[in-house]
Amino acid sequence: MKTMSVNKVIAQPVDIKKAVVQPVNDDLLHRKNAAMDILRLDLIHPVISGNKWFKLKYHLQEALQQNKKGILTFGGAWSNHLVATALACAQNNLASIGIIRGERPFTLSATLQEVQEYAMQLQFISRAEYSNEAAIIPVLQEKYPDYYIVPQGGQSLLGVLGAADIAALTQIESYSHICCATGTGTMLAGLVHAALPHQQVIGICSLKIPDDENNSLNSFVKPYAANPKQYTIFYDYHFGGYARKTDELVRFMNNIYQQHELPTDFVYTGKLLFGVMHLVQNNYFQPGSRMLLVHSGGLQGNRSLPAGTLTYL
Ligand SMILES: *Cc1c(COP(=O)(O)O)cnc(C)c1O
């Protein structure tokens, strides 16, 4: 990021051995006789952070195998996926194109400025056109035949299989619950796919969508579950919607950092921690439960907050 030169950051490989498991010692957890570990995927690389690397890796392999010139993908102004893709492409001598929803703003976000440093080419597409990704993909593929297209958020079978590899970083069988933040549901689907029969996977949804069995998120995840009870999605912890926040969430995140030296992002992992702690408080977990929370990274997105909002940054 800012403190590192571009060349240095490009030269630094992803190191999944840095994804330590951090136990959380907390009064509430002790009282409820529950144990919580955090898998720190945010530590594997300063830019290619968290779940984005896992969702990308088989797409990257595929692009290289198919001798593509580069990767084309989609994202918003503060997209963790875009910045991870831009740098991963730079590391693999692939070009990259980022398709951004909306008009080109006068001042680019820190994230979009950063992706350009990694040689990503930006193309802005009107909201009306962008709203139907399925329809624009064939058009883009025709325009850029040498580019391998990764769908938004890496949401595809290859993305799911990559995310399933997250489970192998831990003593996964020792946990009763695996918990993650959920956007497209790609990571959740991967963890559900990797889960053992005795485990329950919990997704805390960061978007404001109706709690409906047939919503697009659940429809995507369901086919990866051996049985429908293997996972549960909670829809009550979006704090106003995607990339929205409240003072309560910000206070909680600052507290978690102070108590546990655990930095979280306000779009995903802050809501994950809040949601799971709230469920603990409300006795959702049986005494003796052992939870693994996936810290899926995304801290760069905190740059969109006014200075001083978070005590760490
Ligand atoms: C993208 C992202 C998610 C959501 O992952 P999905 O696979 O789209 O559900 C969760 N956490 C962080 C930090 C992310 O950047």
PDBQT file of the ligand as one rigid body, heavy atoms in Angstrom, charges set to zero:
ROOT
HETATM    1  C1  LIG A 401     -15.174  -9.735  -1.166  1.00  0.00    +0.000 C 
HETATM    2  C2  LIG A 401     -15.146  -9.890   0.289  1.00  0.00    +0.000 A 
HETATM    3  C3  LIG A 401     -16.069 -10.706   0.971  1.00  0.00    +0.000 A 
HETATM    4  C4  LIG A 401     -17.217 -11.364   0.289  1.00  0.00    +0.000 C 
HETATM    5  O1  LIG A 401     -16.861 -12.525  -0.389  1.00  0.00    +0.000 OA
HETATM    6  P1  LIG A 401     -17.926 -13.240  -1.315  1.00  0.00    +0.000 P 
HETATM    7  O2  LIG A 401     -17.200 -14.439  -1.790  1.00  0.00    +0.000 OA
HETATM    8  O3  LIG A 401     -18.233 -12.285  -2.449  1.00  0.00    +0.000 OA
HETATM    9  O4  LIG A 401     -19.133 -13.526  -0.534  1.00  0.00    +0.000 OA
HETATM   10  C5  LIG A 401     -15.911 -10.849   2.335  1.00  0.00    +0.000 A 
HETATM   11  N1  LIG A 401     -14.936 -10.216   3.003  1.00  0.00    +0.000 NA
HETATM   12  C6  LIG A 401     -14.053  -9.405   2.392  1.00  0.00    +0.000 A 
HETATM   13  C7  LIG A 401     -13.053  -8.699   3.209  1.00  0.00    +0.000 C 
HETATM   14  C8  LIG A 401     -14.126  -9.220   1.017  1.00  0.00    +0.000 A 
HETATM   15  O5  LIG A 401     -13.247  -8.399   0.426  1.00  0.00    +0.000 OA
ENDROOT
TORSDOF 0
